[in-house]
Amino acid sequence: MKRWMVLLMLAMFSTAALSGCNTVSGAGKDVQKAGEKVSDKAEDCKDGKC
């Protein structure tokens, strides 16, 4: 019974850690896209198209 609980806890921790990595990765991509939009707009304003 004790071994079963340890395996269950390990599985739950692994699942939480892996889903957390995917969430952070997705957030990083969103921030990167937002940064690209800001950079593009800054370049447009720099050329006087603002």
N, C-alpha and C positions, 0 to 999 in steps of 0.2 A: 504494500500500500504506500509506503514511504517513497519507494522508487517511482511509482506512478505519479505521485504529486510533484516530485522533482522534474520529471519529464514534462508534465503539464505546464509547470511554471516556466521551464526553458522554452517550450513551444510558444507560450504567450509572449514572453520577452522578445523572442526572435521575430515574431510577427509584428509586434509594436515597433521594433527597431527598423525593420525593413520598410514598413509603411511610412515611418517618419522620414527615412531617406528619400523616398519617392516624393513626399510632400515638399521637402526642402529643395529637391531638384526642380520640381515644377515651379516653385516660388522663385527660384533663381532664374529660370527661363523667362518668367513674367517680368521680373525686374530688368533683365537684360533687354527685353523688347521695349520696355518703357524708356530705358536709357538711350536706345537707338533712336526712338521718336524724338526725344529731347535734343539729341545731337543733330538730327536732321533739321529740326526747326531752328536751332541755333545757327546752322550753316545758312539756311534760307534768310534769316534776319541779318546775318553778316553780309550777305550779298545785296541787301536793300529790298528784298522781296516781302518783308514782313508786313 
